[in-house]
Amino acid sequence: MFHNIAVPDTCLTLWQTCQSLVPGLLKDCPVKTEDLLVKSNSSINPKSGSVYIIKEGTLKEVYDNQVAVIYEKGDLVGLDGVLQQKQSRYETDFAIKVDEYDGQQLLDEIVNDRNKVHILTKYLSCLNQSFTLLFCHLSQQDTSFSPDYRCYNQGDIIIEENTEGDEVFTLLSGSARVMIKGTEVGEINQDEIFGAIAAITQTKRTASIIATSDCETIVVKSDSFRGLLSARPETVEKLVKDMARSIVSSNERVIELTKTNN
Protein backbone atom coordinates (compact mmCIF):
# COMPACT_ATOMS: atom_id res chain seq x y z
CA MET A 1 0.00 0.00 0.00
CA PHE A 2 1.02 3.60 -0.53
CA HIS A 3 -0.47 7.07 -0.99
CA ASN A 4 -0.18 9.79 -3.62
CA ILE A 5 0.98 12.26 -0.97
CA ALA A 6 3.93 12.11 1.41
CA VAL A 7 2.99 10.08 4.51
CA PRO A 8 4.88 9.26 7.74
CA ASP A 9 7.40 6.43 7.45
CA THR A 10 5.53 4.61 10.22
CA CYS A 11 2.50 4.33 7.91
CA LEU A 12 4.65 2.74 5.21
CA THR A 13 6.12 0.28 7.72
CA LEU A 14 2.65 -0.73 8.95
CA TRP A 15 1.44 -1.23 5.37
CA GLN A 16 4.49 -3.38 4.63
CA THR A 17 3.65 -5.47 7.70
CA CYS A 18 0.09 -5.90 6.44
CA GLN A 19 1.38 -7.16 3.10
CA SER A 20 3.77 -9.61 4.78
CA LEU A 21 0.83 -11.17 6.65
CA VAL A 22 -1.28 -11.82 3.54
CA PRO A 23 0.28 -15.19 2.52
CA GLY A 24 -0.48 -16.58 5.97
CA LEU A 25 -4.13 -15.53 5.72
CA LEU A 26 -4.61 -17.03 2.25
CA LYS A 27 -2.75 -20.29 2.91
CA ASP A 28 -4.81 -23.35 1.81
CA CYS A 29 -7.82 -21.17 0.87
CA PRO A 30 -9.17 -22.01 -2.62
CA VAL A 31 -9.14 -19.29 -5.26
CA LYS A 32 -12.57 -18.38 -6.64
CA THR A 33 -11.27 -16.75 -9.84
CA GLU A 34 -7.61 -16.82 -10.81
CA ASP A 35 -6.00 -14.04 -12.89
CA LEU A 36 -9.18 -11.98 -13.04
CA LEU A 37 -8.63 -8.95 -15.31
CA VAL A 38 -10.16 -5.67 -14.14
CA LYS A 39 -10.30 -3.18 -17.01
CA SER A 40 -8.89 0.35 -16.84
CA ASN A 41 -11.13 3.14 -15.53
CA SER A 42 -13.49 0.66 -13.93
CA SER A 43 -14.43 -0.23 -10.37
CA ILE A 44 -14.72 -3.20 -8.04
CA ASN A 45 -17.88 -3.43 -5.99
CA PRO A 46 -16.88 -3.42 -2.29
CA LYS A 47 -20.22 -5.04 -1.44
CA SER A 48 -19.67 -8.09 -3.65
CA GLY A 49 -18.48 -10.22 -0.76
CA SER A 50 -15.23 -11.01 -2.56
CA VAL A 51 -11.66 -10.45 -1.41
CA TYR A 52 -8.85 -9.83 -3.88
CA ILE A 53 -5.09 -10.07 -3.91
CA ILE A 54 -3.43 -7.84 -6.48
CA LYS A 55 -1.05 -9.62 -8.86
CA GLU A 56 -0.41 -6.79 -11.33
CA GLY A 57 -1.14 -3.05 -11.25
CA THR A 58 -2.58 -0.70 -8.62
CA LEU A 59 -6.06 -0.09 -7.23
CA LYS A 60 -7.33 3.05 -5.46
CA GLU A 61 -9.67 3.04 -2.49
CA VAL A 62 -11.76 6.22 -2.79
CA TYR A 63 -14.26 7.96 -0.53
CA ASP A 64 -15.97 11.27 -1.34
CA ASN A 65 -13.65 11.64 -4.36
CA GLN A 66 -10.58 11.47 -2.11
CA VAL A 67 -7.97 8.71 -2.30
CA ALA A 68 -7.77 6.89 1.04
CA VAL A 69 -5.00 4.50 0.01
CA ILE A 70 -3.54 2.86 -3.10
CA TYR A 71 -3.10 -0.92 -3.21
CA GLU A 72 -0.27 -2.53 -5.15
CA LYS A 73 1.04 -5.99 -6.03
CA GLY A 74 0.80 -8.33 -3.05
CA ASP A 75 -1.85 -6.32 -1.20
CA LEU A 76 -5.11 -7.85 0.02
CA VAL A 77 -8.21 -5.83 -0.83
CA GLY A 78 -11.65 -6.05 0.75
CA LEU A 79 -11.12 -8.30 3.78
CA ASP A 80 -12.16 -5.55 6.19
CA GLY A 81 -15.32 -5.12 4.09
CA VAL A 82 -16.35 -8.72 4.81
CA LEU A 83 -16.36 -7.95 8.53
CA GLN A 84 -18.10 -4.57 8.17
CA GLN A 85 -19.67 -3.15 5.00
CA LYS A 86 -17.40 -0.47 3.51
CA GLN A 87 -18.57 3.00 2.51
CA SER A 88 -15.64 3.55 0.15
CA ARG A 89 -15.17 2.16 -3.37
CA TYR A 90 -12.31 0.70 -5.42
CA GLU A 91 -11.28 2.28 -8.73
CA THR A 92 -8.65 1.59 -11.39
CA ASP A 93 -6.80 4.00 -13.65
CA PHE A 94 -5.22 1.18 -15.64
CA ALA A 95 -6.04 -2.50 -16.11
CA ILE A 96 -5.05 -4.73 -13.21
CA LYS A 97 -4.91 -8.49 -12.58
CA VAL A 98 -6.17 -10.04 -9.34
CA ASP A 99 -7.00 -13.38 -7.75
CA GLU A 100 -10.53 -13.39 -6.33
CA TYR A 101 -11.52 -15.21 -3.13
CA ASP A 102 -14.94 -15.77 -1.60
CA GLY A 103 -14.86 -13.45 1.39
CA GLN A 104 -17.08 -15.48 3.71
CA GLN A 105 -15.29 -18.70 2.87
CA LEU A 106 -11.95 -17.05 3.61
CA LEU A 107 -13.28 -15.70 6.89
CA ASP A 108 -14.57 -19.16 7.88
CA GLU A 109 -11.15 -20.64 7.11
CA ILE A 110 -9.52 -18.05 9.35
CA VAL A 111 -11.98 -18.51 12.23
CA ASN A 112 -11.32 -22.26 12.28
CA ASP A 113 -7.55 -21.79 12.50
CA ARG A 114 -6.15 -20.26 15.71
CA ASN A 115 -2.93 -19.19 14.00
CA LYS A 116 -4.85 -17.41 11.23
CA VAL A 117 -7.01 -15.65 13.83
CA HIS A 118 -3.80 -14.29 15.36
CA ILE A 119 -2.55 -13.20 11.91
CA LEU A 120 -5.88 -11.51 11.12
CA THR A 121 -5.85 -9.67 14.45
CA LYS A 122 -2.36 -8.33 13.74
CA TYR A 123 -3.31 -7.46 10.14
CA LEU A 124 -6.36 -5.44 11.18
CA SER A 125 -4.46 -3.79 14.04
CA CYS A 126 -1.72 -2.61 11.67
CA LEU A 127 -4.31 -1.42 9.16
CA ASN A 128 -6.20 0.52 11.84
CA GLN A 129 -3.03 2.10 13.23
CA SER A 130 -1.87 3.17 9.76
CA PHE A 131 -5.14 4.96 9.00
CA THR A 132 -5.11 6.64 12.42
CA LEU A 133 -1.60 7.98 11.76
CA LEU A 134 -2.60 9.07 8.24
CA PHE A 135 -5.62 10.94 9.64
CA CYS A 136 -3.42 12.72 12.21
CA HIS A 137 -0.88 13.59 9.50
CA LEU A 138 -3.54 15.15 7.26
CA SER A 139 -5.11 16.98 10.22
CA GLN A 140 -1.76 18.58 11.01
CA GLN A 141 -1.48 19.75 7.39
CA ASP A 142 -4.92 21.37 7.65
CA THR A 143 -3.96 23.04 10.94
CA SER A 144 -0.83 24.58 9.39
CA PHE A 145 -2.90 25.93 6.50
CA SER A 146 -3.84 29.45 7.64
CA PRO A 147 -4.82 31.75 4.75
CA ASP A 148 -5.24 35.54 5.04
CA TYR A 149 -8.48 37.33 4.22
CA ARG A 150 -8.04 40.61 2.32
CA CYS A 151 -10.41 43.18 0.87
CA TYR A 152 -9.68 45.52 -2.03
CA ASN A 153 -11.56 48.59 -3.25
CA GLN A 154 -12.46 49.24 -6.87
CA GLY A 155 -9.32 50.39 -8.71
CA ASP A 156 -6.88 48.85 -6.21
CA ILE A 157 -3.89 46.93 -7.57
CA ILE A 158 -4.09 43.39 -6.20
CA ILE A 159 -0.98 42.18 -8.05
CA GLU A 160 1.54 44.45 -9.79
CA GLU A 161 3.34 43.40 -12.95
CA ASN A 162 7.12 42.76 -12.77
CA THR A 163 7.16 42.56 -8.96
CA GLU A 164 8.28 39.70 -6.75
CA GLY A 165 5.54 37.74 -5.07
CA ASP A 166 5.11 34.57 -3.05
CA GLU A 167 1.34 34.74 -2.55
CA VAL A 168 -1.50 32.92 -4.29
CA PHE A 169 -4.96 34.50 -4.42
CA THR A 170 -8.52 33.22 -4.69
CA LEU A 171 -11.24 35.74 -5.58
CA LEU A 172 -14.17 35.22 -3.21
CA SER A 173 -16.32 38.07 -4.51
CA GLY A 174 -16.12 40.96 -6.94
CA SER A 175 -14.26 41.14 -10.23
CA ALA A 176 -10.81 42.11 -11.53
CA ARG A 177 -9.07 42.64 -14.85
CA VAL A 178 -5.72 41.31 -16.05
CA MET A 179 -3.40 43.97 -17.46
CA ILE A 180 -0.09 43.51 -19.34
CA LYS A 181 1.87 46.69 -20.08
CA GLY A 182 -1.28 48.76 -19.69
CA THR A 183 -3.41 46.60 -21.99
CA GLU A 184 -6.33 44.58 -20.66
CA VAL A 185 -5.91 40.93 -21.69
CA GLY A 186 -8.42 39.14 -19.48
CA GLU A 187 -10.48 39.09 -16.32
CA ILE A 188 -10.61 37.23 -13.02
CA ASN A 189 -13.89 35.57 -12.10
CA GLN A 190 -15.33 34.70 -8.72
CA ASP A 191 -13.70 31.63 -7.05
CA GLU A 192 -10.79 31.76 -9.50
CA ILE A 193 -7.23 31.07 -8.34
CA PHE A 194 -4.64 33.54 -9.63
CA GLY A 195 -1.01 34.49 -9.03
CA ALA A 196 0.02 30.87 -8.58
CA ILE A 197 2.65 30.52 -11.30
CA ALA A 198 4.92 33.34 -10.11
CA ALA A 199 4.53 32.28 -6.49
CA ILE A 200 5.35 28.62 -7.12
CA THR A 201 8.19 29.22 -9.60
CA GLN A 202 9.56 32.22 -7.66
CA THR A 203 9.55 34.43 -10.75
CA LYS A 204 8.26 37.96 -11.30
CA ARG A 205 4.61 38.64 -11.92
CA THR A 206 3.81 38.65 -15.64
CA ALA A 207 0.66 40.78 -15.32
CA SER A 208 -1.13 43.22 -13.06
CA ILE A 209 -4.48 42.36 -11.48
CA ILE A 210 -6.67 45.39 -10.82
CA ALA A 211 -9.99 45.31 -8.98
CA THR A 212 -12.89 46.45 -11.17
CA SER A 213 -15.21 46.36 -8.15
CA ASP A 214 -14.83 45.92 -4.41
CA CYS A 215 -13.20 42.50 -3.95
CA GLU A 216 -12.75 39.93 -1.22
CA THR A 217 -9.85 37.50 -1.52
CA ILE A 218 -8.15 34.64 0.28
CA VAL A 219 -4.35 34.84 0.18
CA VAL A 220 -2.00 31.90 0.75
CA LYS A 221 1.79 31.87 0.96
CA SER A 222 3.51 29.76 -1.72
CA ASP A 223 4.82 27.15 0.77
CA SER A 224 1.35 26.60 2.19
CA PHE A 225 -0.09 26.43 -1.31
CA ARG A 226 2.38 23.70 -2.31
CA GLY A 227 1.27 21.68 0.71
CA LEU A 228 -2.34 22.26 -0.25
CA LEU A 229 -1.71 20.96 -3.77
CA SER A 230 -0.09 17.84 -2.33
CA ALA A 231 -2.85 17.14 0.18
CA ARG A 232 -5.84 18.04 -1.97
CA PRO A 233 -5.68 16.88 -5.59
CA GLU A 234 -8.96 18.63 -6.40
CA THR A 235 -7.15 21.97 -5.92
CA VAL A 236 -4.70 20.98 -8.67
CA GLU A 237 -7.62 20.23 -11.00
CA LYS A 238 -9.21 23.61 -10.25
CA LEU A 239 -5.92 25.43 -10.75
CA VAL A 240 -5.39 23.79 -14.15
CA LYS A 241 -8.93 24.69 -15.23
CA ASP A 242 -8.49 28.31 -14.10
CA MET A 243 -5.16 28.57 -15.93
CA ALA A 244 -6.66 27.08 -19.09
CA ARG A 245 -9.58 29.52 -18.99
CA SER A 246 -7.18 32.44 -18.43
CA ILE A 247 -4.99 31.41 -21.38
CA VAL A 248 -7.99 31.08 -23.70
CA SER A 249 -9.35 34.43 -22.55
CA SER A 250 -5.97 36.14 -23.04
CA ASN A 251 -5.56 34.63 -26.52
CA GLU A 252 -9.01 35.82 -27.55
CA ARG A 253 -8.21 39.30 -26.27
CA VAL A 254 -4.90 39.40 -28.16
CA ILE A 255 -6.66 38.36 -31.38
CA GLU A 256 -9.29 41.04 -30.80
CA LEU A 257 -6.64 43.73 -30.25
CA THR A 258 -4.73 42.61 -33.34
CA LYS A 259 -7.85 42.97 -35.50
CA THR A 260 -8.56 46.39 -33.99
CA ASN A 261 -5.03 47.64 -34.70
CA ASN A 262 -5.20 46.39 -38.28
Contacts in CASP RR format, 6 or more apart in sequence:
PFRMAT RR
TARGET T0000
AUTHOR 0000-0000-0000
METHOD contacts of the structure
MODEL  1
MFHNIAVPDTCLTLWQTCQSLVPGLLKDCPVKTEDLLVKSNSSINPKSGS
VYIIKEGTLKEVYDNQVAVIYEKGDLVGLDGVLQQKQSRYETDFAIKVDE
YDGQQLLDEIVNDRNKVHILTKYLSCLNQSFTLLFCHLSQQDTSFSPDYR
CYNQGDIIIEENTEGDEVFTLLSGSARVMIKGTEVGEINQDEIFGAIAAI
TQTKRTASIIATSDCETIVVKSDSFRGLLSARPETVEKLVKDMARSIVSS
NERVIELTKTNN
1 15 0 8 1.000
1 18 0 8 1.000
1 19 0 8 1.000
1 69 0 8 1.000
1 70 0 8 1.000
1 71 0 8 1.000
1 72 0 8 1.000
1 75 0 8 1.000
1 130 0 8 1.000
2 12 0 8 1.000
2 15 0 8 1.000
2 69 0 8 1.000
2 70 0 8 1.000
2 72 0 8 1.000
3 11 0 8 1.000
3 67 0 8 1.000
3 69 0 8 1.000
3 70 0 8 1.000
3 134 0 8 1.000
4 67 0 8 1.000
4 70 0 8 1.000
4 233 0 8 1.000
5 230 0 8 1.000
5 231 0 8 1.000
6 230 0 8 1.000
7 133 0 8 1.000
7 134 0 8 1.000
7 137 0 8 1.000
8 133 0 8 1.000
8 134 0 8 1.000
8 137 0 8 1.000
10 130 0 8 1.000
10 133 0 8 1.000
11 130 0 8 1.000
11 133 0 8 1.000
11 134 0 8 1.000
11 137 0 8 1.000
14 126 0 8 1.000
14 127 0 8 1.000
14 129 0 8 1.000
14 130 0 8 1.000
14 133 0 8 1.000
15 69 0 8 1.000
15 126 0 8 1.000
15 130 0 8 1.000
17 122 0 8 1.000
17 126 0 8 1.000
18 75 0 8 1.000
18 76 0 8 1.000
18 123 0 8 1.000
18 126 0 8 1.000
18 127 0 8 1.000
18 130 0 8 1.000
19 74 0 8 1.000
19 75 0 8 1.000
19 76 0 8 1.000
21 119 0 8 1.000
21 122 0 8 1.000
21 123 0 8 1.000
21 126 0 8 1.000
22 53 0 8 1.000
22 74 0 8 1.000
22 75 0 8 1.000
22 76 0 8 1.000
22 123 0 8 1.000
24 116 0 8 1.000
24 119 0 8 1.000
25 76 0 8 1.000
25 79 0 8 1.000
25 106 0 8 1.000
25 110 0 8 1.000
25 116 0 8 1.000
25 119 0 8 1.000
25 120 0 8 1.000
25 123 0 8 1.000
26 53 0 8 1.000
26 76 0 8 1.000
26 101 0 8 1.000
26 106 0 8 1.000
27 116 0 8 1.000
28 109 0 8 1.000
29 101 0 8 1.000
29 105 0 8 1.000
29 106 0 8 1.000
29 109 0 8 1.000
30 101 0 8 1.000
30 105 0 8 1.000
31 99 0 8 1.000
31 100 0 8 1.000
31 101 0 8 1.000
32 50 0 8 1.000
32 100 0 8 1.000
32 101 0 8 1.000
32 102 0 8 1.000
32 105 0 8 1.000
33 99 0 8 1.000
33 100 0 8 1.000
34 99 0 8 1.000
34 100 0 8 1.000
35 55 0 8 1.000
35 97 0 8 1.000
35 99 0 8 1.000
36 52 0 8 1.000
36 97 0 8 1.000
36 98 0 8 1.000
36 99 0 8 1.000
36 100 0 8 1.000
37 95 0 8 1.000
37 96 0 8 1.000
37 97 0 8 1.000
38 44 0 8 1.000
38 59 0 8 1.000
38 92 0 8 1.000
38 95 0 8 1.000
38 96 0 8 1.000
38 97 0 8 1.000
38 98 0 8 1.000
39 92 0 8 1.000
39 95 0 8 1.000
40 92 0 8 1.000
40 93 0 8 1.000
40 94 0 8 1.000
40 95 0 8 1.000
41 91 0 8 1.000
41 92 0 8 1.000
41 93 0 8 1.000
42 91 0 8 1.000
42 92 0 8 1.000
43 89 0 8 1.000
43 90 0 8 1.000
43 91 0 8 1.000
43 92 0 8 1.000
44 52 0 8 1.000
44 59 0 8 1.000
44 77 0 8 1.000
44 89 0 8 1.000
44 90 0 8 1.000
44 92 0 8 1.000
45 89 0 8 1.000
46 78 0 8 1.000
46 81 0 8 1.000
46 85 0 8 1.000
46 86 0 8 1.000
46 88 0 8 1.000
46 89 0 8 1.000
46 90 0 8 1.000
47 85 0 8 1.000
47 86 0 8 1.000
49 81 0 8 1.000
49 82 0 8 1.000
49 102 0 8 1.000
49 103 0 8 1.000
49 104 0 8 1.000
50 78 0 8 1.000
50 100 0 8 1.000
50 101 0 8 1.000
50 102 0 8 1.000
50 103 0 8 1.000
51 76 0 8 1.000
51 77 0 8 1.000
51 78 0 8 1.000
51 79 0 8 1.000
51 82 0 8 1.000
51 100 0 8 1.000
51 101 0 8 1.000
51 102 0 8 1.000
51 103 0 8 1.000
51 106 0 8 1.000
52 59 0 8 1.000
52 76 0 8 1.000
52 77 0 8 1.000
52 78 0 8 1.000
52 98 0 8 1.000
52 99 0 8 1.000
52 100 0 8 1.000
52 101 0 8 1.000
53 74 0 8 1.000
53 75 0 8 1.000
53 76 0 8 1.000
53 77 0 8 1.000
53 98 0 8 1.000
53 99 0 8 1.000
53 101 0 8 1.000
54 71 0 8 1.000
54 72 0 8 1.000
54 73 0 8 1.000
54 74 0 8 1.000
54 75 0 8 1.000
54 77 0 8 1.000
54 96 0 8 1.000
54 97 0 8 1.000
54 98 0 8 1.000
55 73 0 8 1.000
55 74 0 8 1.000
55 97 0 8 1.000
55 98 0 8 1.000
55 99 0 8 1.000
56 73 0 8 1.000
56 96 0 8 1.000
56 97 0 8 1.000
57 72 0 8 1.000
57 73 0 8 1.000
57 94 0 8 1.000
57 95 0 8 1.000
57 96 0 8 1.000
57 97 0 8 1.000
58 70 0 8 1.000
58 71 0 8 1.000
58 72 0 8 1.000
58 92 0 8 1.000
58 93 0 8 1.000
58 94 0 8 1.000
58 96 0 8 1.000
59 70 0 8 1.000
59 71 0 8 1.000
59 75 0 8 1.000
59 77 0 8 1.000
59 90 0 8 1.000
59 91 0 8 1.000
59 92 0 8 1.000
59 96 0 8 1.000
59 98 0 8 1.000
60 67 0 8 1.000
60 69 0 8 1.000
60 70 0 8 1.000
60 71 0 8 1.000
60 90 0 8 1.000
60 91 0 8 1.000
60 92 0 8 1.000
60 93 0 8 1.000
61 67 0 8 1.000
61 68 0 8 1.000
61 69 0 8 1.000
61 70 0 8 1.000
61 71 0 8 1.000
61 77 0 8 1.000
61 88 0 8 1.000
61 89 0 8 1.000
61 90 0 8 1.000
62 68 0 8 1.000
62 88 0 8 1.000
62 89 0 8 1.000
62 90 0 8 1.000
62 91 0 8 1.000
63 87 0 8 1.000
63 88 0 8 1.000
63 89 0 8 1.000
65 234 0 8 1.000
66 233 0 8 1.000
67 233 0 8 1.000
68 88 0 8 1.000
68 131 0 8 1.000
69 131 0 8 1.000
69 134 0 8 1.000
71 77 0 8 1.000
76 123 0 8 1.000
77 90 0 8 1.000
77 98 0 8 1.000
78 86 0 8 1.000
78 90 0 8 1.000
79 103 0 8 1.000
79 106 0 8 1.000
79 107 0 8 1.000
79 120 0 8 1.000
79 123 0 8 1.000
80 86 0 8 1.000
80 124 0 8 1.000
80 127 0 8 1.000
82 103 0 8 1.000
82 104 0 8 1.000
82 106 0 8 1.000
82 107 0 8 1.000
83 107 0 8 1.000
83 124 0 8 1.000
109 116 0 8 1.000
110 116 0 8 1.000
110 117 0 8 1.000
110 119 0 8 1.000
110 120 0 8 1.000
111 117 0 8 1.000
138 231 0 8 1.000
141 227 0 8 1.000
141 231 0 8 1.000
142 231 0 8 1.000
144 224 0 8 1.000
145 220 0 8 1.000
145 224 0 8 1.000
145 227 0 8 1.000
145 228 0 8 1.000
146 224 0 8 1.000
147 218 0 8 1.000
147 219 0 8 1.000
147 220 0 8 1.000
147 224 0 8 1.000
148 218 0 8 1.000
148 219 0 8 1.000
148 220 0 8 1.000
149 216 0 8 1.000
149 217 0 8 1.000
149 218 0 8 1.000
149 219 0 8 1.000
150 216 0 8 1.000
150 217 0 8 1.000
150 218 0 8 1.000
150 219 0 8 1.000
151 214 0 8 1.000
151 215 0 8 1.000
151 216 0 8 1.000
151 217 0 8 1.000
152 158 0 8 1.000
152 211 0 8 1.000
152 214 0 8 1.000
152 215 0 8 1.000
152 216 0 8 1.000
152 217 0 8 1.000
153 211 0 8 1.000
153 214 0 8 1.000
154 211 0 8 1.000
154 212 0 8 1.000
154 213 0 8 1.000
154 214 0 8 1.000
155 210 0 8 1.000
155 211 0 8 1.000
155 212 0 8 1.000
156 210 0 8 1.000
156 211 0 8 1.000
156 215 0 8 1.000
157 208 0 8 1.000
157 209 0 8 1.000
157 210 0 8 1.000
157 211 0 8 1.000
158 169 0 8 1.000
158 176 0 8 1.000
158 209 0 8 1.000
158 210 0 8 1.000
158 211 0 8 1.000
158 215 0 8 1.000
158 217 0 8 1.000
159 169 0 8 1.000
159 194 0 8 1.000
159 195 0 8 1.000
159 205 0 8 1.000
159 207 0 8 1.000
159 208 0 8 1.000
159 209 0 8 1.000
160 205 0 8 1.000
160 208 0 8 1.000
161 179 0 8 1.000
161 180 0 8 1.000
161 181 0 8 1.000
161 205 0 8 1.000
161 206 0 8 1.000
161 207 0 8 1.000
161 208 0 8 1.000
162 204 0 8 1.000
162 205 0 8 1.000
163 204 0 8 1.000
163 205 0 8 1.000
164 204 0 8 1.000
164 205 0 8 1.000
165 198 0 8 1.000
165 199 0 8 1.000
165 204 0 8 1.000
165 205 0 8 1.000
166 199 0 8 1.000
166 202 0 8 1.000
166 221 0 8 1.000
166 222 0 8 1.000
166 223 0 8 1.000
167 195 0 8 1.000
167 199 0 8 1.000
167 219 0 8 1.000
167 220 0 8 1.000
167 221 0 8 1.000
167 222 0 8 1.000
168 193 0 8 1.000
168 194 0 8 1.000
168 195 0 8 1.000
168 196 0 8 1.000
168 199 0 8 1.000
168 200 0 8 1.000
168 219 0 8 1.000
168 220 0 8 1.000
168 221 0 8 1.000
168 222 0 8 1.000
168 225 0 8 1.000
169 193 0 8 1.000
169 194 0 8 1.000
169 195 0 8 1.000
169 209 0 8 1.000
169 217 0 8 1.000
169 218 0 8 1.000
169 219 0 8 1.000
169 220 0 8 1.000
170 191 0 8 1.000
170 192 0 8 1.000
170 193 0 8 1.000
170 194 0 8 1.000
170 217 0 8 1.000
170 218 0 8 1.000
170 220 0 8 1.000
171 188 0 8 1.000
171 189 0 8 1.000
171 190 0 8 1.000
171 191 0 8 1.000
171 192 0 8 1.000
171 194 0 8 1.000
171 215 0 8 1.000
171 216 0 8 1.000
171 217 0 8 1.000
172 190 0 8 1.000
172 191 0 8 1.000
172 215 0 8 1.000
172 216 0 8 1.000
172 217 0 8 1.000
172 218 0 8 1.000
173 190 0 8 1.000
173 215 0 8 1.000
173 216 0 8 1.000
174 190 0 8 1.000
174 211 0 8 1.000
174 212 0 8 1.000
174 213 0 8 1.000
174 214 0 8 1.000
174 215 0 8 1.000
174 216 0 8 1.000
175 187 0 8 1.000
175 188 0 8 1.000
175 189 0 8 1.000
175 190 0 8 1.000
175 211 0 8 1.000
175 212 0 8 1.000
175 213 0 8 1.000
175 215 0 8 1.000
176 187 0 8 1.000
176 188 0 8 1.000
176 209 0 8 1.000
176 210 0 8 1.000
176 211 0 8 1.000
176 212 0 8 1.000
176 215 0 8 1.000
177 184 0 8 1.000
177 186 0 8 1.000
177 187 0 8 1.000
177 188 0 8 1.000
177 209 0 8 1.000
177 210 0 8 1.000
177 212 0 8 1.000
178 184 0 8 1.000
178 185 0 8 1.000
178 186 0 8 1.000
178 187 0 8 1.000
178 188 0 8 1.000
178 207 0 8 1.000
178 208 0 8 1.000
178 209 0 8 1.000
178 246 0 8 1.000
178 250 0 8 1.000
179 185 0 8 1.000
179 207 0 8 1.000
179 208 0 8 1.000
179 209 0 8 1.000
179 210 0 8 1.000
180 206 0 8 1.000
180 207 0 8 1.000
180 208 0 8 1.000
182 208 0 8 1.000
183 257 0 8 1.000
184 253 0 8 1.000
185 207 0 8 1.000
185 249 0 8 1.000
185 250 0 8 1.000
185 253 0 8 1.000
185 254 0 8 1.000
186 246 0 8 1.000
186 249 0 8 1.000
186 250 0 8 1.000
186 253 0 8 1.000
187 212 0 8 1.000
187 249 0 8 1.000
188 194 0 8 1.000
188 209 0 8 1.000
189 245 0 8 1.000
192 242 0 8 1.000
192 245 0 8 1.000
192 246 0 8 1.000
193 235 0 8 1.000
193 238 0 8 1.000
193 239 0 8 1.000
193 242 0 8 1.000
194 209 0 8 1.000
194 242 0 8 1.000
194 246 0 8 1.000
195 205 0 8 1.000
195 209 0 8 1.000
196 225 0 8 1.000
196 239 0 8 1.000
196 243 0 8 1.000
197 203 0 8 1.000
197 206 0 8 1.000
197 243 0 8 1.000
198 204 0 8 1.000
198 205 0 8 1.000
198 206 0 8 1.000
199 221 0 8 1.000
199 222 0 8 1.000
199 225 0 8 1.000
200 222 0 8 1.000
200 225 0 8 1.000
200 226 0 8 1.000
202 222 0 8 1.000
220 228 0 8 1.000
228 235 0 8 1.000
229 235 0 8 1.000
229 236 0 8 1.000
229 239 0 8 1.000
END
